[in-house]
Amino acid sequence: MESFESIQNKLIRAISKSSDREKIFCLWRFWNNKNSNISVAEPHSFYNTEKPMTDEEVEEYFKEEEIILPDHVMKMIERGMDDVKNGRVYTEEEMDKMDEEWLK
């Protein structure tokens, strides 16, 4: 059996490519039928347990964790920042040239 996503994509492509006004209007009328439980205006949830997060859950989900790097990593970062500050860097063109030389 085809997956939901596959059928959905095929339907979208068929609608996009169709120039048959009557088929499109018929589909639209079917989709918005008053007796139908399908509505274009309001998508259905795929999960019965889907609910908005509480403020506390949002805070917990997005809280920042403190990351402590080892001293040797911090020293490498500081050395790199100092190199940038004092112009000890290469341009992209210089790096490309070095790569070419190295690959010979």
C-alpha positions as CSV (number, residue, x, y, z in Angstrom):
1,M,0.0,0.0,0.0
2,E,1.3,3.5,-0.9
3,S,2.3,5.8,1.9
4,F,0.1,8.7,2.9
5,E,2.9,11.2,1.8
6,S,3.2,9.5,-1.6
7,I,-0.6,9.7,-2.3
8,Q,-0.7,13.3,-1.0
9,N,2.2,14.3,-3.3
10,K,0.6,12.6,-6.3
11,L,-2.7,14.4,-5.6
12,I,-1.0,17.8,-5.3
13,R,0.8,17.2,-8.6
14,A,-2.4,16.1,-10.3
15,I,-4.3,19.2,-9.1
16,S,-1.4,21.5,-10.1
17,K,-1.1,20.1,-13.6
18,S,-4.9,19.8,-14.3
19,S,-6.6,22.3,-16.6
20,D,-10.0,20.6,-16.1
21,R,-12.0,23.2,-14.3
22,E,-14.9,20.9,-13.7
23,K,-12.7,18.3,-11.9
24,I,-11.1,21.0,-9.8
25,F,-14.5,22.5,-8.9
26,C,-15.9,19.0,-8.2
27,L,-13.0,18.2,-5.9
28,W,-13.5,21.6,-4.2
29,R,-17.2,20.9,-3.6
30,F,-16.5,17.4,-2.3
31,W,-13.8,18.7,0.0
32,N,-16.1,21.4,1.5
33,N,-19.3,19.4,1.5
34,K,-21.3,20.3,4.6
35,N,-21.8,16.6,5.4
36,S,-18.1,15.9,5.1
37,N,-15.8,15.9,8.2
38,I,-13.0,17.1,5.9
39,S,-12.4,20.9,5.8
40,V,-9.8,22.9,3.9
41,A,-9.9,25.6,6.6
42,E,-9.0,23.5,9.5
43,P,-6.4,20.7,9.4
44,H,-6.9,17.6,11.5
45,S,-4.4,16.6,14.1
46,F,-2.6,13.3,13.4
47,Y,-2.0,12.8,17.1
48,N,-4.7,12.3,19.6
49,T,-2.4,13.5,22.4
50,E,-1.3,16.7,20.6
51,K,-1.8,19.7,22.9
52,P,-0.1,23.1,23.3
53,M,2.9,23.3,25.6
54,T,2.5,25.0,28.9
55,D,4.7,28.0,29.7
56,E,6.8,25.8,32.0
57,E,7.3,23.2,29.3
58,V,8.3,25.9,26.8
59,E,10.9,27.2,29.3
60,E,12.3,23.7,30.0
61,Y,12.4,22.9,26.3
62,F,14.3,26.0,25.3
63,K,16.4,26.5,28.4
64,E,20.1,27.1,27.6
65,E,22.6,24.6,28.9
66,E,25.9,25.8,30.2
67,I,28.7,24.1,28.3
68,I,32.1,24.1,29.9
69,L,34.9,23.4,27.5
70,P,38.3,22.0,28.7
71,D,41.1,24.5,29.2
72,H,43.1,23.3,26.2
73,V,40.1,23.9,23.9
74,M,39.5,27.4,25.4
75,K,43.2,28.2,24.8
76,M,42.9,27.1,21.1
77,I,39.8,29.3,20.7
78,E,41.5,32.3,22.4
79,R,44.6,31.8,20.2
80,G,42.4,31.7,17.1
81,M,40.6,34.9,18.1
82,D,44.0,36.5,18.7
83,D,45.1,35.5,15.2
84,V,42.0,37.0,13.7
85,K,42.4,40.2,15.7
86,N,46.1,40.6,14.6
87,G,45.5,39.7,11.0
88,R,47.2,36.3,11.0
89,V,44.7,34.8,8.6
90,Y,44.6,33.6,5.0
91,T,42.2,34.7,2.3
92,E,40.1,32.0,0.5
93,E,42.2,32.5,-2.6
94,E,45.4,31.9,-0.6
95,M,43.9,28.7,0.9
96,D,42.9,27.5,-2.6
97,K,46.4,28.0,-3.9
98,M,47.8,26.1,-0.9
99,D,45.4,23.3,-1.5
100,E,46.4,23.1,-5.2
101,E,50.1,22.9,-4.2
102,W,49.4,20.3,-1.6
103,L,47.4,18.1,-4.0
104,K,50.1,18.0,-6.7
